[in-house]
Amino acid sequence: MSAQIESILSETPDDNFSGVPDHVVRSDAEAANGRLDANEDQMHSATSSAGARDMDILSEDSFPSLGAPSALKANASWGAGKPAQQAQPSKTHITPQAVPHKAKPNISITHLFLESSQQQPRKEFGTKNGIGDIIRQTMLANQTQIDVSTSRSGAITFIIKGKPENVQRSRRYIMKELALRQSLTVNIPRSVLPHIIGAKGKTLKGIEERSAAKIQTPKRDDTNSSTLSSEPGNEFDEIAEEPSVGITVEGDFEGVAIAKAEIDAIVNDKTSHTSIKFTTVAPEFYNLIAGPHRINVQKWEKDWDLKIHIPVSTMAEDGQSPTSIAISGDKDQVKQAREIIENIYSDLKTTTISAQIHVPKPQHKFIVGEKGNSIQEILAESDCSVIVPPAGSLSDEIFVRGPPAKVGMGISMVMDKANSVSMTTLDILPAHKSRTDNPARHSRDLTRYFLRMKEFHRLETEHQVSIHFPRISDLEDENIKDCVWEISGKVKQNVDKVRVILRDLVKDYSPHRFAYIDIDSLLHRHIVGRNGRNLQKMNKENFVEIMLATEDESDSEVCLVYVGKPGEQLPSVAEITRALNTVKELLQKITSEAANLVRQRYTVPVKYHKSIFGPNGTTLNTFTGGSESRVRVTFGKQLNKRNRKPIDDCDDDTIIVHGPSEEVERVIREMRKYVEELKHHDVMNSYTDTFEFPQKYKKNLRGKGDANITKYREELGVNIKCGEGKIEIQGIKKNVEEARRRIESLVERLKDETVRRLKVPIEHHSALIGKNGHLVKRLEEKYAVRINFPRTGEALGDGTDRPSASDEVVIKGGKKGVLSAEDELRDLLNYEAEHGHSAVITVPSKAISRIVGKGGNTINDLKLETATRIEIERAEDKGDTATTTIQIFGTKSGVSKAKAAILEVSGEVEREVEKIMYIDSQYHRNLIGPGGSTVRSILIEAGVEGDPFMLTRMVRFPRPGTNSDLVELRGDKVIIEKVMKEFNRIVNDLKCRVTETISVPADQVSLIIGRGGSVRRDLESKYRVQLDISRISKDASQDGIVKISGMSDAVAKAKEAIANLIKKQSVNCLMVPEQFHRILADNGSTIRKLRLDYKVTVDHSGHSLPALSEHLKPRSNGSAAKIDNDNETDENSYPWDVIEREETPAGQDIPWNLKGEKTNIDKANVFIRELLEQAKKQTHIGYLSIPTIKHRYIIGPGGSRINSIRAETGCAIDVPKRIGDDVIVIRGSKDGIEDARGLIVKATATPSGASTPRNGSDHGRGRRR
């Protein structure tokens, strides 16, 4: 068949194609009206018989001319077993055996005509990829039928029949293989290029498939090279005169046309919006055009769907390019907006004038205000625009532009803003100019130090001022003439005060408190230490603050500031210098031990610098170690402009590597090796590595939304393609190797991956997940696993990592982590099964405050008591009928108990009523009673239980002095009714009450009051009366007056009780010689015994009591009691001092007035006289010093031993109670105190088997005197 096709192409007459137009594509309908329809059956017949006999291709009958009418014969019918008609076809029909010969629906026929000038050079027939091969491959690949004809001139006609999509593919393939190729460059706006490429090249790939053309887009570096320089932060930076880029389309002439048409369509669609910048409007009119607070701009943007940027008004300065207005949006709308803005500008030039005023430069910021708000306020109120010179300008001129009638108002508002804040300045540079060689550096570091210590912030907060200071970077220049701090505020006194404070602070921090040391910035982290410990330690020990450079990582200067010891004055200059030098030595020691740093140069052509740096520094990170790097790499002058201290002799080809010597050598060695590799590659990203990758892990490698692949690309700058069981990585060799290492590491982790399925009842899912998933997230982070719970509405299946049932939880990850996570989940599940009970109750919202309690105390106590978790939902309705839902979680018993307690409180609140009574304020005191006793007893009798003091809150009386009669009652309805009934009864009784007065001798008033008012309270409570007792004068010259108020019967009974009380009381005076008074009193113990045992009180009629005689005080002999020998029983081992009581001349007797019932007084008299007789026999006093630790042995169990010694010797023995008081006082006869001394010393021996306490903490336990 190849021979037949070749002879057809070479022998067919030229005039056979005279009726076929160039580049014809005809549809089925068109073919039905032409000769193709007439000859279709003839072509099929000729094809079917071609294989049965040899063709006479030179026969005019077999191959008539296309235009010959004799060839158009009626088509015979087809049928099985019928011979083919003898009509000759008009052209050869090449049909592979795989294509059936019967007609099919939806068939399309296309003509393709190629002039000889449009064809590629023809290959020899029979060679590979000849025309016959191309036709055969096309028919087999696309299931089409193709007829080929040629003319004498060499033009070829192809008739392609088949399904429309297959016909189109065959046509494109023929054009691609046979048509002459051409190249065309299409220029497009650079911003449209991403849309032509599409996401992951999808759009570009589609164009290439449809056109069979090869499309070449510029590299990213080429597009970036045309980027316009612009100021950062401006959204219109790249909108003016956008540069174009060229796209090269290469293919056959038809494919190039198709590709160009599709590219033009995308460009037209994407450039329907445009962006412009124009400077035809003077900048001083910008504010007026934009309107107050940009109101005009906002309206235009909303109405026309545009983005409009109108800068702040400025005055044009010499050498400065004017700012421009930028508009972005639809072309027509952009054009219309520009015309409107320019028209407004033309009107403003004729309707406004400009005025100039001078305002001191420091006050400009008050005119501008925060974020320009003050200027906008002036514009809104006066229609005037205020133009302030830039911050870097030295000019103090301010321009005001507006309508002539309102310019004056605008100027007034400007001056008001300027003078609204008091301001002063402080130039700190001259303060210590004579004391330092570098005042600029001192000013800079003083500013840095105050910033670091938040001194400025403290003063601003305390005094309501603002402090402005130069930028630290501006103070780096050592030739600056000043360093001015500006202080401003609304209160002038505060501003002046802060200036004085700052001035004094500056004087205090003179240069001798500062010191400097150069330490390489790479070692600064060693100075700081872990969590700043080194800095803290040096500050604590030497009172020195260390400031490291922060503006530039290459700055090696370290500043030391002596801050002094808090709360103390500064030491001398010599001591300060010594402290600073000490810190210097410590820093040098730390840094010398840290590393030996070197700086080496590596010279390599600058064209390789970008490759060494890599995308976002990724390649450089592979050399240095990334965030853990101990070296710093600087690339030539171009990348070193930000350094304050340029490197000498550093040209564009130089790379500086700085760090520890071994690391520097390693990094340079890696760079050299890498550069050598670069020199052997023309294209940086030409290195490709392909390796096998398990297909089942492909999804894990890609991640969700290709997140993992994207991460590798961004971090390492490589391209990764995932095929069937293979991975292909393309990019820089070193980065490709690193990417492969990471992927292989991922595979190793995935191989260890285990999936466990855990049955968890649905009701426990929310508890195990936790609020916002925090519990399950914690487990996932802790064990590096993935835990999947069934999701609502999610279809359940048998996937590897999704639950297959609603009660199933899937844990996926490393084997060890999965097992650990499963164990912890089971523990949580067991806990929830036990504590997972819950209850939901609804209570009135008004009961919540009672349930919660003050500060949450009630609800917290209930939680602790029942071991439950109680959640109270916030109620939106605030009405009386509003309800609140409460959820209780915990064990079954705990939930039940908590529920019952809450419902009980809720029931109380529901039964609670509020009542108001109007009771005359004169009766309130009677209802309350002393200390609230009356109202408490009323409530308790009414049936209230609980804390008596809390009960009084159920009844609220008005505050004293308000003269209000309103009494509020709140509580259970039944109880409140009882209380109200009792209140009414008491008030009715009070209305009938009487008051009687009785006179009581002044010395007996205390009997009615009693100790602490106890007798008075008993009388008032017993007889339900009120007692009002008058004060007694100091000289007791007048009787006391007692008023008794109450019901007449009660008053009479109380009066009778008071009379009986007075009548029973007797007074007896016993005179005691002055020299025996202190002995009888016994430090007050005798007085207490009389009151407690004999019910008798004692006073001395105001007599001053005698002091202890000097000769009776113990004499110190300079020795102390021994404490090193617990078993010492020698009488001489303890200091002993005996004093004989001297007979003193008779002095004044001291009265002992005994008050009480007569029988009790008589008994007390006998007791006192016995004591007096004993005192007269006590002729000697002994002072025995024994360690406190041994007093317990002297006292004995329950005081048995000391009482025995007293009884045996007849002496009074006083063992001190205070710890540390060792002296025991013994009173008696001379022989008696000696005997007592011996018995006491004997008692100090440690009993057998007893242990001596380590301290005196148990001293006096069980002791009785």
Residue, then its C-alpha position, 0 to 999 in steps of 0.5 A: m500500500s505504501a507503493q500505491i500511495e507514493s505513486i498517487l502522490s507523484e503521478t496524479p495530474d495537477d488539474n485534479f485539485s483545481g476545484v478544491p480551495d486552500h485550507v478547507v474544512r467542511s462539515d457533514a452538511e457541506a459534504a452532502n451538498g458537494r461531490l464528496d457525498a456523490n463519490e463516498d460509496q465509490m471510495h469505499s468500493a475501491t478500497s474494499s477491492a484494492g487488496a484483491r487485485d492490482m490497481d492500474i494507477l495510470s488508468e484515467d478510468s480508475f483515477p479520473s480527474l476530480g472535476a470530470p463529470s464522467a466520474l460522478k455515477a450513481n452509487a450502487s447499494w451495499g449488501a452482504g455477498k454483493p460484489a462491489q460496483q465497478a465505479q472508480p473512486s476519485k482518490t485513494h482511500i487508505t483504511p486500516q483493517a481495524v476500522p469498520h466499513k459500515a456507516k456510523p452516526n455522528i460522523s464528521i468530514t474535514h478537508l485539509f489542503l497543503e500547498s507545496s510551499q506549506q509543506q516540510p521537505r518530503k522524505e523518501f517514500g518507505t523511510k521511517n516517518g514518511i507520509g505513509d507512516i504518518i497517515r497509518q499512525t494517525m488512523l490507528a491512533n485516532q480511529t479515523q479514515i483518511d483519503v489523500s490526493t495530490s496535484r502536479s504542483g505538489a499540493i496535497t489534499f487530505i479528506i479525514k472522516g470520523k468522530p469530530e474530536n478524532v478528526q480534529r486530532s488527526r488533522r492537527y497531527i498531520m499538520k504537525e508532522l507535514a506542514l512547514r514549521q514557523s516561529l512567532t513571538v507574541n508580546i503580552p503584558r507581564s501581569v497576564l503571563p501567570h494567567i496564560i501559564g495557569a495553575k501548575g501550567k494547566t492553561l499553557k498545556g491545554i493551548e499546546e495540546r489543542s494547537a500542537a505548537k510549542i510555547q516558550t515563556p520567559k524565565r522567572d528571572d527574566t520577568n523580574s529583571s523588568t520590575l519597576s523600582s517602587e516604594p514599599g507599601n504602595e498598592f499601585d507600585e507596578i501599575a503604570e506603563e506595565p512592561s511587556v514580555g515575549i512569548t515564543v510560539e513554534g509549530d505549523f502555521e495553523g497551530v501557531a495561529i490557533a495558539k496566538a488566537e487563544i493567547d490574544a483572547i486571554v490577554n483581552d480578557k485580563t486587560s479589560h482592567t487597567s491601572i494608571k498613574f498621572t502627575t497632571v494634578a499639583p500635589e498641594f490640591y490632593n487633600l481637597i480632591a480626596g475630601p475630609h477623611r477621603i470621603n470623595v475617594q470612598k464614594w468614587e471607589k464604591d460607585w465605579d468599582l475602582k481602586i483610587h490612591i490620592p497621596v497626602s498633599t505636599m509642596a513640591e521641592d527642588g530635585q524631588s519627583p512629584t507624587s502621583i495619583a493612581i487609579s486601577g479598574d475598568k478601562d472606561q471607568v478609570k478614564q472617567a475617574r481621571e477626567i473628573i479628578e482633573n476637572i475638580y483640579s481645574d475648578l480648585k485652581t480658580t476657587t481657592i487661594s494659598a496662605q503661608i504661616h511659620v510654625p516651629k518645626p517641633q509643633h508640626k506633629f501636633i498639627v498633623g495629629e495621630k495618623g493625620n487626624s488633625i489635618q482631616e478635622i481642619l479640612a472637614e470644618s474649614d474646607c481648608s487643606v493644610i500642607v506640612p513639610p516632610a519630617g526630613s525637611l528643615s522648613d517650618e513653613i506651613f501652607v493653608r489652601g482653601p476658599p478665600a472666605k475660609v482661609g482665615m478660619g483654617i489658619s486659626m485652627v492650625m494655630d490652635k492645634a499647634n498651641s494645644v500642647s505644651m512642649t519643651t526640649l532637652d539636648i542631652l549631647p552637651a551635658h557631658k561633652s567635656r567628659t568624653d571624647n565621643p559625646a554622640r556615642h554617649s547620647r546614643d547609648l543613654t537613649r538606648y539605656f532609657l528605652r531598655m529600662k522603660e524609663f521613658h514609658r514610666l515617665e509618660t505614664e506617671h505624668q501624662v506626657s509624650i517623649h520623642f527622641p531621635r531614631i537610634s540609627d540616626l544617632e550612629d553618626e559620630n558627627i551629629k551636633d545635637c541629640v534632642w529629646e522632646i517632651s510634650g503634654k497638655v499640662k505645662q507643669n507636667v512637661d516642665k517637671v518631666r524635663v527636670i527629671l530627665r535632666d537630672l537623670v542625664k547628669d547622673y549617668s555620666p560617661h564614667r558609668f559607661a564602658y565599651i568592649d568589642i566582641d564579635s556578634l557571633l559570640h553575643r549569644h554566649i554572653v547572654g547565656r541560656n535564657g539570659r542567665n549570664l546577663q542576670k548574674m552579672n547584673k546581680e553581682n556587679f550591678v552592671e547592665i549589658m546592652l548588645a547591638t540590635e540594629d545590625e547583626s554584624d555590630s560587635e560593640v557591647c555597651l556596659v552601664y553601671v546601674g548601682k545597687p538599688g536603694e543606695q548611693l553610687p560608690s566612688v568613680a574608682e569603684i564603678t570603674r572596678a566593677l565595669n572592668t570586672v564585667k569586661e574580664l568576665l565577658q572576655k573570659i566567656t568569649s575566649e572559651a566560646a570559640n576562636l573566630v576567623r574571617q576568610r575571603y572567598t573570591v568567586p565570580v558574582k554570577y555564581h553568588k545568586s546560585i550559592f544563595g539559592p531561592n530564599g537562601t535555601t542553598l546557603n542553608t545547606f552549607t551553613g546549617g540554617s538556623e543552627s549555623r555558627v557562621r555568617v556569610t556576606f556577599g560582596k558590596q551589593l549585599n552588604k549595603r545595610n552594614r554600618k561598617p563596610i568591609d574594606d577591599c570587598d569587591d563584587d566577587t568577594i564572599i566573606v565567611h565569618g565564624p569558628s575556623e573549622e566551620v569557616e573552612r568547611v563552608i568555603r570548601e562546600m562552596r568551592k565544590y558547589v561552584e565547580e559543579l555549577k561550572h559544568h551545568d549551563v542550566m542551574n536546574s538541570y540536575t535530575d534524580t529519579f528513584e523508586f517510591p512505593q505507590k501506596y505512599k504517594k498520597n502521604l508524600r503529596g499531603k493535603g492539597d499538595a502541601n508537602i510537595t509545596k513545602y519541599r519546593e519552597e524550602l529547597g527550590v526543587n521540582i518534584k514529579c510523582g509517577e507510577g512508583k517513581i519520583e523525579i526531582q529536578g533542581i540544584k544537585k545539592n538541593v535535589e539530594e537533600a529532597r531525596r533524603r527527606i523523602e526517603s526518611l518519610v518512607e521509613r516513617l511510613k513503613d513503621e506506620t500502624v493503624r489501630r481501631l478502638k471501639v468507643p461508644i458514641e456518647h463518650h466521643s465529645a468527652l474524649i475529643g475535648k472542647n475545640g478538640h484540645l484533648v485529641k490534639r494533645l494526644e496527637e502532638k504527644y505521640a505523633v499520631r493521627i486520631n480520627f473520630p467519626r464525623t457527623g454526616e460522613a459516609l462510613g467505609d472500610g478505608t485504612d484511616r477512616p472509621s468504618a463504624s459510628d462507634e469506631v476510632v482510628i489511630k494511625g502513626g508510628k507503632k510505638g506512638v499508636l500503642s501509647a495513644e491507644d492505652e491513654l485513650r482506653d484510660l480516658l474511656n474507662y474514666e469517662a465510663e465511670h464519671g461520664h454520667s450526666a444530668v440536665i436540669t432547668v431552674p429559674s434564672k433568679a435561683i442562679s445567684r443562690i446556687v452559685g453563691k458569693g464569688g462562686n463559693t456555694i457551687n464550688d463547694l458542691k463540686l468538691e463535695t460531689a466530685t462533679r463538673i457543673e456547667i451553667e448556660r448563660a440565659e438570654d431572657k432576663g424576665d421573672t419567668a426566665t429559666t436556665t439550663i444546668q448540666i452536671f457531669g460525674t459519677k452516678s451518685g455524684v450527679s444524683k447528689a448534686k442534682a438534688a442539692i441544686l433542685e432543693v435550692s431552686g425549690e427554696v427560691e421558687r417558694e421564696v417571697e418578698k414582703i415589705m412592712y412599714i414599722d416605725s423606726q423607733y421600734h427597729r432597735n427593739l426588733i433587732g436586739p443586741g447584736g441582732s439577737t432578737v431577730r435571730s431568735i425570731l427567725i429560728e423560732a419561725g423554722v429557719e435553719g443555718d448560720p445564725f448570722m446569715l439568717t439575718r440577711m432574710v430581714r433588712f432594716p434601713r440604715p440608722g439615721t435614714n429615718s425610714d420605716l421600710v423593712e424588707l423580708r425575703g424567704d420562704k412564704v410560711i416562715i416570712e408570714k410567721v416572722m411578720k406576725e411576730f414583728n407585729r406582736i412585738v411592735n404592739d407590745l412596744k406601743c404599750r411599754v413603760t419606762e421606769t428609772i431606779s438609782v443604783p449605788a455607784d460601786q454596785v453598777s458593775l454588778i448589774i453590767g457583769r463581766g463583758g455585759s453578761v449580767r445585763r444581757d441575761l436580764e434583757s433576754k430573760y425579761r424582754v426589757q431594755l436597760d439603759i445604764s448611765r456612766i459613772s463619774k471617776d470619783a463615784s460621787q453620784d449614784g448610777i441611773v438605770k432605765i428599764s423599758g418594756m411591758s409593765d409586768a416585765v419592767a416590774k419583774a426586771k426591777e425586782a431582779i435588779a433590787n435583789l441583785i443589789k441587795k445580795q451584794s455586800v462590800n467588805c474592806l480588808m487592809v493588807p500591809e504594803q510589804f505583803h501586798r505583792i506576795l498576796a497578789d501573786n502576779g494576779s493569780t489570787i485575784r483571779k482565784l477570788r473571782l472564779d472560786y469565790k465569786v468575789t471581785v476585788d479593787h483597791s480604791g484606786h491606790s497605786l500598787p507598790a513596786l518590787s524592792e530592789h533588794l528582792k530582785p535576783r542577783s546575777n552571779g555571772s553563771a548560767a545553768k548547765i544544759d550539757n548534762d541531762n542527768e546532772t543531780d548535783e545541787n551546785s550544778y545550777p545557779w542559786d541565789v537566796i535573799e532574806r526579806e528585810e523588815t521594813p518600817a510599817g508603810q501604808d496599808i493597801p485596801w482590798n475591797l471584796k464585793g459579792e454575796k455576804t457568804n462568799i465574802d466571808k469565805a474570801n476573808v478567811f482565804i486572804r488571811e491564811l495567805l497573809e499568815q503564810a506570807k509573814k512566814q516567808t522570810h527568804i526568797g530563793y532564785l534557782s536557774i534551771p534550763t527551761i527544757k527541764h521544767r517539765y520534770i519539775i512539774g510532773p504529770g498534771g503538776s503532781r510533782i511540784n504540788s508534792i514539793r510545795a506540800e512537803t516544804g510549805c514553800a510557794i514555788d513559781v515555775p515560769k511559763r515563758i520559754g527562755d525564762d530559766v529562773i524558778v522563784i521559791r518563797g518560804s523559810k530559810d530551811g524550807i527553801e533549801d529543802a525545796r531546792g534539793l527536791i527540785v534539783k533531784a527532779t531534774a534528773t531525766p527519768s529512766g527510759a524517757s527521752t529529752p526533747r530537742n527543744g522546749s516546744d512542749h514546755g508547760r504541757g499539762r502543768r498546773r500551778 
